Amino acid sequence: MLEKFVTKTSFTSQEDFIQNFHLIVPEHFNFAYDVMDEWAATDPDKLALLWTNDQGAEIRFTFGQLKEYTDKTAAYFQQLGVKKGDRVMLMLKRRYEFWFSILALHKLAAIVIPATHLLTAHDIVYRCNSAEIKLIVIAGEDVMVQHVIEAMPECPSVEALSCVRPVHHEGSWDVFKCDVQAANGKILHFHNFDEGIQHAPAFVRPERNETSDIMIMYFTSGTTAEPKMVAHDFSYALGHLSTGVFWHNLHENSLHLTIADTGWGKAVWGKLYGQWFAGATVFVYDHEKFMPDDILRMMEKYRITSLCCPPTIYRFLIREDLSKYDLSSLEYCTTAGEALNSAVYDKFRQLTGIRLMEGFGQTETTLTLGTFPWMEPKPGSMGVPNPQYDIDLLTADGRSAEDGEQGEIVIRTDKGKPVGMFCQYYRDPELTKHVWHDDMYHTGDVAWRDEDGYYWFVGRVDDVIKSSGYRIGPFEVESALMTHPAVVECAITGVPDDIRGQVVKATIVLGKEYKHRIETEEGKEELIREIQNHVKQVTAPYKYPRVVEFVDELPKTISGKIKRVDIRNKHKKA
């Protein structure tokens, strides 16, 4: 399988990877046909998807079965009027119907828009009208159904709704009997997804797509403005070959778990494209509430071999007594989504013997920087450039940064758009031009590179703090703070100062066993001094937070990103 899409399938060093890794991009590439249906033809009984949930259900799908179900789902969507180029939003949580749907929509050359189940009616209206969504497919939970119903009167583009039967049956109505008041006086009904695919006619394959056609779009979470529509073409799936095969280090006997909801880009990074290029089995645990003990029990029960999740999840896992679980099947672990604290790396390796291999990318890209199997990881480093991308660091005055010097991570595109990089912000040429001009895409992320070529995250361009001539990245201070036992979560921002220009402010969520210490002013000041001194000892003294605020929770987007702009604005008003 791999030989059809990459010039070399194994590497022994980064030099080998840089020189000999090249993707082969077919003229009409379509992941659903060219990879998934090929697996179904050559190895139909091979296990592709192992799905289980917190209710004890378990279903296994082979590649042959996935072809059958995705063909049925594609035929069902055709009955609902979906054609090439139509936009379809999937709000399916971790239900296995997500995989049926996304692959079916690829087969139809429709545009998939994965979305989180946490969207409110306002969020749904914004997405439907921005992208002119034609069909919405949802999991049938009460709150989600209610939000869709509330949104429909303001969504004139929506022509059909489809609902997967709910896992829990305590719903207050029969969703399939609901009259939904839509725009322009229309009445919509929720079609029964399960019955629809069961009774679907034979699938008739439509016209072939071009590789350059738009395949998938994500609404980014937007920490300062409304979400952007990031559009990827059909080569995006191929761009993730390196994610699954060479970063996750997967093979045909791997059972891989990525902890992510299907509404986020992380799901297709870790639960779809790259994993099935490798021929691995994707493991899905469909759960309502994250509980570290549950995850560890699933890993033990099913003998998971490969894990990928954000550093935050690893922080929760290492707080458990790992000696209670048999994790001997675990071979390889990766992490992305935020910068990794070296203390988490060290503790996880101490408990499991496994190194955490960090990676970096954006919704607009696939894996751009990574720590690959043939490398020795440096805890806290994002790794080195994936040879798919021509990476550079650009200083404020427009030159390439020297080793040890901070600069914005940019991707040079003078030799063409890298495989896996986005095409545009959909219907927003001005915004696209703002970040991608002069043959260079500006990521907005600041890093520095050491003498060995490893990159180290500093922060977003707008978040870097300039104090008394120093440039201070939020992450390095947050990493120091997180090693103090009182700190559960924190955010670092810069606040104005007449003398220093800016000073470092720490907004901290305390562990419950420490909250009593801030009930008196004396106790609060004592804890602040203790935390400040701790930071001075862990990192350079000039980086310590001169302003400390304790809060019950940090402001976040629905994707979990900290909204630092809200913290800064709150400080201005104080």
Salt bridges, closest charged atoms under 4 A:
ASP16 OD1 - LYS8 NZ 2.89
GLU27 OE2 - HIS28 NE2 3.80
ASP37 OD2 - LYS67 NZ 3.51
ASP37 OD1 - LYS107 NZ 3.18
GLU38 OE1 - LYS4 NZ 3.91
GLU58 OE2 - ARG60 NE 2.92
GLU68 OE2 - LYS72 NZ 3.44
ASP71 OD2 - LYS67 NZ 2.88
ASP71 OD1 - LYS107 NZ 2.62
ASP86 OD2 - LYS83 NZ 3.88
ASP86 OD2 - LYS134 NZ 3.02
GLU97 OE1 - ARG95 NE 3.76
GLU132 OE1 - ARG87 NH2 3.53
GLU132 OE1 - ARG427 NH2 3.30
ASP179 OD1 - HIS189 ND1 3.38
ASP194 OD1 - ARG165 NH1 2.61
GLU207 OE1 - LYS84 NZ 3.74
GLU210 OE1 - HIS28 ND1 3.76
ASP213 OD2 - LYS84 NZ 3.37
ASP233 OD2 - LYS417 NZ 3.54
ASP261 OD2 - HIS117 ND1 3.45
GLU288 OE2 - LYS93 NZ 3.02
ASP293 OD2 - ARG297 NE 3.21
ASP294 OD1 - ARG297 NH2 2.53
ASP326 OD2 - ARG303 NH1 3.22
GLU331 OE1 - HIS251 NE2 3.31
GLU364 OE2 - LYS228 NZ 3.96
GLU376 OE1 - ARG355 NH1 3.19
ASP392 OD2 - ARG412 NH2 2.76
ASP397 OD2 - ARG399 NE 3.32
ASP403 OD1 - ARG449 NE 2.87
GLU405 OE2 - ARG399 NH2 2.58
GLU408 OE1 - HIS442 ND1 3.04
ASP438 OD2 - HIS437 ND1 2.95
ASP445 OD1 - ARG460 NH1 3.15
ASP450 OD2 - LYS378 NZ 2.86
ASP452 OD2 - LYS378 NZ 2.61
ASP463 OD2 - ARG564 NE 3.48
ASP463 OD1 - ARG568 NH1 2.99
GLU476 OE1 - LYS543 NZ 2.70
GLU478 OE2 - ARG564 NH1 2.65
GLU489 OE2 - LYS556 NZ 2.37
GLU530 OE2 - HIS484 NE2 2.94
GLU530 OE1 - ARG517 NH2 3.04
GLU549 OE1 - LYS505 NZ 3.05
GLU549 OE2 - LYS570 NZ 3.15
ASP566 OD2 - LYS563 NZ 3.72
